[in-house]
Amino acid sequence: YHALYFPKKLVEHFERGAFLDNDDVPPAALRRRARRLRHYSRKLLLNMPGDTLLVKNPIYTGQVAWLRSLWPDARFVHIHRNPYVVFDSTRNFYRKLLPAYALQPFDAEAAEPVILDAYPRMLERLYADTEDLPDDRFIEIAYDDLDKKPLECLEDIYDQLGIGDFERQAPRFSAYLESIRGYRKNPHRFDPA
């Protein structure tokens, strides 16, 4: 998030936040970050039923090894998507958030090379960090499948990861899906070249 607040050093802040094992992250800072994330996660669980927390944050794609060191029994779901759409969506993220959060003058286009560099590195780390995980700890699904048949994908996730009784939760999922019926996603149009 420092990259959003202080975009003059966008690359430096992003590197330090996304790639925790680079030399720019001192061990004391990493321990502090781990302590804060555990504390924050405990706070989130206070407002939730049960004892399982679902975290959806794309920045964690390249941090699975670190997350496993904090929560050895964690389970991971990777929702993969067309890389062109990921790029466009991430670029839109920066274009929308920089005007709202930047405390310095910024050039939103400066995020583009960061996105293009970071995305493949994050995926390489994801696959390296999950290659030894058993099937009940890691699942990949296609975003297009999730979009077309969300309940079936959720059931697959529940079944493969063994995270509970899907049938008991299905009515809540169905109610949520009904509540967002008609939601229009951002269109992604690309020049064929």
N, C-alpha and C positions, 0 to 999 in steps of 0.2 A: 504493500500500500504506500510505502514511502515513494515509490516511483510515480504515483498519482499526485502526491502532495508536492514533491520536489522534482518535477520533470526535467530540470536542467541536467540532472544526473540519473535520468531514466534508466539507462543501460546498467549503470553501477548498482542502483537500488534493486532493479529487477534481478540481476545476477545473484545478488546477495540473498534476496528473498526466495528465489525459485530453485537455486542450485546450492543447497546447504553444505555440500562437501567441498566447495571450492576454497581456496586459500584465503579468501576475503572474509570468511566467517570464523571469528575466533571461537575456540571451544567454550569459553565462558558465555558468549552471546548465544550459542546454540543451546547450552544448558538453561539459560534464562528463557529462551523461546520455548523450550520443551516444558518448563515449569508453568509458563503462562498459558500454553495451549492446554495442558492438563487441567489447570484451574478453570479456564474458560469452558472446557468441555464438561466439567463437573457442574458448573453453573447452568449450562444448557440442559443437562439431565434433570435438574431440579424441576423444570417446567414441563417435563415429558413423562408420559406413562412408561413404565418398564425401565430397563437398564441398558438399552442399546441405543446408541446415538448414530444417526445417519448424517454424514457430512458430505456435502456436494461442493467442492471447490476445485476448479481445474488446476490451480497452482500445485495441488498435491500430486498431480500426475507424475511428476519427476521426483517425488519425495517418499515413495513407498518404503524404501529401506529404513528411512528415518522414522516413519510412522510405525513400522513394524517393531522398531527398537522401543518405542513408547508403549505400544499395545500389541504384544506378540500374538494375541488371538484375533486380531482385527481381520475383517473380511473386506475384500475390495471388488468393486464393480467398475469396469471400464466401459463406458458408452462411447464407441468410436463413431466418427462422422467423416464425411467427405472433407479432406483437408482444405479444399478451396472454401468451403462453407465455414470451417473453423477459422481460417484466416480472416474472412470477411466479417464474421461475427466478433472476433477479437478486436479487429480494427474498429468496428462500431462501438465496442465497449470503451476503448480509449477515447474515441471521438465524443462520446457522451459524458464520460466521467471526468476527463481532464478539465473541461470548462467548469464543472461543478466543484472539483476538489483541489485543483492546482493552486498552490500558494505562490507560484512564480509564473512569469510568462512562459508559454509553451508552444511547441509545434506538434500538433497531433500526428502529423505524418512521420515524425521521428520514431513512432512506435512500430512502424511497418518492418524495418529491418530486425528489430528485437523479436517480433512475432515470427518472422521467417527463420531466424536463427534458433529460437528457443523451442519451437514446436517439435521438430524432429529430435532434438536432444532430450526433451521431456519424454517422448515416446520410447527412445532407446533406453532411458533409465527405467521407465515403467516395465518394459519387457525384461530387462536384466534383473530388476528387483522382484519380479513375480515369477520368474522361470522355475523356481523351486517350490512354489506354493502348490499345495494339493488342490484338487478341483473344488473342494468345499470351502476354499478361502479366496478364490479369484474366479471371476466370470467376466466375459466380454460379451457385449451385445451391440448390435448396430442401432444407431439412433433412428434410422428409417424404420426398423422393425418395431422399436419402442413407440414411435409415432403412429404406426399403422395398427398395431395390436398391443396396446399397453398392458392390458390385464394378463395376456399370455406371457409377455416378457417378465412381468413382475412375478408371476407364478414360477417361471423358470428360475429366476433369481432366488426366490424363497426356497425352492426345491434343491437347487444345486448347493446353495450356501447353508442350508439347514437353519434358517433364521426364524422359524416359527410356523404357525398355522396360517397358511395363506387364505384358506376358506374363511377363517374368522375375520381377517382384515379386508377381504375383497369388497364387502359392502362400503367400507370407508373409501377405498380406492375408486369404486364406481361413483360414489357421491361426489368425490373431488373431480373426477373426469367430467361428470355432468355439469359441474359448476363452471368449468372452463370451456364448455362447448361453444364454438363460435370464435374462440381466440384466434387471432390472425398473427402468424409468425412473420418476421421480417422476410421479405422476398430476397432471394440471392440470385442475381442474374450475372452471368459471366460472359465476357467476350469469348467466343470459341477459340480465338487465337491464343 
